[in-house]
Amino acid sequence: MNPPTPAIVAQSAVRRLPRLYLLLLCAAYVLPGFLARSPWKSQDIEALGYMLQMAYPGKGDSFSWLKPTLLGSPDTNLALLPYWLGALFIRLAPAGWEDLFARLPFMGMLIATLASTWYAVHALTRHPAAQPVSFAFGGEAKPTDYARAMADGGLLALIACLGLAQLSHETTPALSQLCFAALLFFGLASWARYRVRSAAAVTVGMLGLTLSGAPTLALLLGLGGAAICAVGVPDPSQRRMSMLDLGMLALVLLLCVTTAGALDLWRWRVVPHTLLDLHRLAKLLAWFTWPAWPLALWSVWRWRSQLSRAWRYPHLGLPIWFATVTVGATWFTGMSDRALLTSLPAIATLAALALPTLKRSLGALIDWFTLAFFSLCALAIWVVWMAMQTGTPAKPAANVARLAPEFSPAFSLAAFVLALAATLGWAGLVRWRTGHHRSALWKSMVLPAAGAALCWLLLTTLWLPLVDYARSYRPLMAKVSLATDGSACYQYAGLNKAQGAALIHHTKARLRPMQTPQTDCQWLIVDKVHLPLLSAKVQSLGWVEQTAIKRPTDKSETWVVFRPAQALNASTATSSR
């Protein structure tokens, strides 16, 4: 017999969230940030650099699909699959569209993450132990309708997480790890109902995690998740996991271990910490997973009657296991927000389990806090945009001029129309939410998700020129090209991989390590930070300083451009160029 469930839900509370509105919300969240922008500093442009090297191996670096390098250095993430996908799409891209085409598979990964989370929550909440209490005279929520409403709530909780916005729109291995972890989560959650579909999702998820630089995470999530599915209390309407199922999972695990070993993907990445670092982890969790983490903790408390045997109940065991492993991986690998990204689907699932247990007063508190927070954020974005366009108010305009010197704002009608439509949609949603309407299970997550999508859309439309100017290398590369007469080849010393990738992408130039001046490569670029250690060698090789170029929005980043100390054969240099 299942322990009592804290969910008390009537059929009237599991109304269907209109699919059109849900799809529009997802589109408003997914598309902005992938379109019409430059690659951002630093891991975004660095990942693009690896893809460009794989797609066009003649652009200044050694080439290998199994050992990708950039500026002669291998990828420390040991991520192959995201670079393979990006390089393949770059090969299909017309000239000048490489960065946009490189983002297409990553856009698909974000869509797959959202879909996998929805279907995972739907499958988990179909389990009898997750269903609401049956009423004495009927009227309780039907299992299918309840699961669908819970899945809508889980998807909204995922979109609402503050940490998802930026990292899920970058072309980095972190997004591929998020996608394949979500696929693995969905496959294990639905194994008892759909064997073939789930087996495919588990296989793709575990192999994808392995080839995205996280083989240990793939094994831990796969082994623990399979154990929970094997020992869990069976749903009478579904079949139990058979020996054939366990054999298939064992083969997938063996395939992941073999693949990681053959491609040399195993690395020891444990970083020692002290107890004082728990404060840093707590701060990271607090903002990165907001507002899902308070609801996740509430779920653990309200479902505590099943918590002592959580491994027997997949709706609790699977998300708790995935959240524990991914948060633990964040702790042991240096507390990176990119590592924490993979925990969001599981935490969103736990947050969804809180929805049928929320009291009306707590739901109202969430609504009013969300309304005030995101409305103020949206207002601030509009005010600063107005200041950039008109100079009024004067103080925000002065702040922009101080933080982004030489930035010239431009009016975009398309961006203005999209931002205005999104803001009017937010106003209509607020009016609907504060009106007198029938209750819906997912209603407490509507404003947080819509508010997060609104602010992200405003930032990537109204503020996109400013964000691009501040976070991309395009302004710096324009100055470098101007100072070097648009050279097609640069020698470099002391540049990191993100800087090298920016040179490759923005200037379309070949890169060579520092050597003596060559007739077909007459410019040397050195990061000023490393110049004291390199100055003697630079001079001995025959270089003299031409100019120093500062990155407008980063005072600590200055590039020094050198030219040959003695003039080379001008006619040869001109013809080779």
C-alpha positions, 0 to 999 in steps of 0.5 A: 500500500502506498503511503498517504499523499499530501496532494489534494487536488480537484478536477477543476484545478487541473485545467489544461494550460493552453498549448498556444500560450505555452508554445509562445512562451517557450519560443519567446524564451528560446529564440532570443539570445540565439539570433542576431548576436555576436559570440560572447566572452569567453567560453562561448567564443572559445567553443566557436573557435574549436568548431571553426578549427574542426570545420576549416582545419587550415585556419592556423591550428592542428586539426583532429576530430578526436583531439580538437585544439585551439592555438595549439592547446587541447580542449580541457572540457574533453567535449567532442559531440558539441564541437562535432555538431557545431562544426558540421553545421558550420560546414553547411553555412553560407559565408558570414553565417558561421556563428548563427549556423553553429548555434542551430544544434544548440537551439535544438538542445535547449528545445530538447531540454524543455521537452524532456523535462515536461515528459519526465514530470508527466511520466513520474506523476502518473505513478499512483504514489504521486497521484492526489487523494481520492475523494469520498464522493468523487471529483478528484483529479483524473490521473492523466489530467493531473500529470499533464498539469504537473508537467506544465508546472514543471516546465514553467519552473524550469524556465523560471530558474534564473541560472538557465537564461544565459548559459542555455543560450551559449554554444558551450558543452554545458548546454549539451550536458544539460540536454543529455542529462534531461534526456537521460532523466526522461528515459528513466522516468518513462521506462516502465511505460515506453520501453523502446522510446525510453531505451533510446533516450537513455542511450542517447543521454548517457552517450551524449553526456560521455561525449560532452565531457562528463562520463563520470556523471553519465555513469552515476546518473545512469546507475543510480537511476536504473537502481531506483527504477528496478527496486521501485514500487511498481505501477499496477497499470505498467510492467516492472523492469525485466532482466532484458531491461537491466541487460540493455542498461548494462550494455549502455553503461558498458558502451559509455565506459568503453567509449570514454576509455577509447577516446581518453575522456577520463580525467580526475577533476576533484578540487579540494574544498574547506567547509567555508566554501559551503557558503559560496555553494549556498549563494550559488544555489540560492540565485542560480536555481531561484525560484525553484529551490524553495519549492523543491525544499517545500516538496521534500517536507510535504512528501516526507511520509514517502521520503524515508523510502524515496528509492521505492518511489520514482517521482521522489527518488529520481529527481532527488538522485539527479539533484544530489549527484549534479550538485555534488559534482558542482561541489567537487569540480570547483563550484562552477555555475556551468556544472550546476546547470545540469541540476535544473530539470531535477530541481524543477521536477521537485518544485512541480511536486510542491504545487498541489500542496501549496497553501493559498497564502503561500501561492499569493506571496509567490505571485506578488513577489514575482509581480513586483520583481520582474515588473521592476526589472522590466521597467529598469530595462525600458528606462535604460533603453530610453536613456540610451536612445534619447539621453533622458533620464540623464543619470542612466545615460551617463552610466552607460557612457561610462561603462561602455565608452565609444558605444553608439546606440542605434534604434531597431524597429523590429527589436522595439516591436518585439519588446513592446509586444512582450511587455503588453503580453506581460501586462495582460498576464498580470491582469489575468492572474490578479483577476477572479478566475478558477484555480489551476495547479500551474498558476503559481509558476505562470508569473515566474516563468513569464517574468523570466522570459520577458526580462530575457527577451527585453535584454536580448532585444532592447539591450542587445547592441549594448550587451554585444558591445560589452560582452563580445570581442567585435569592437576590439577586433574592428580596431585590430583590423583597422590598425593592421590594414585588414591583415589576413595573417597574425602571429600571436603570443600570450593570447588565451583561447578565447582571444585567439578564437575571436581573431579567427572568427572576426578577422577571418585571419590565419594565426601563427605562433610568434616567430620572426616577421614573415612577408605573408604574416607581418603583424604580431599581437601580444596580450599586455598582461604577458608582455613583461615576460615576452618583451625580450624575446619579442625584440630579439625576433625583430619586432617593434611596437606599433600601437596598443589597443584597449578593449572598450569595456574591459580596462584590464584587457589591452592588446599590443600590436607589433610590426617588423623592426626592419621593413620587409620586401614590400612588393612580396608582402603586398602580393602575398597578402 
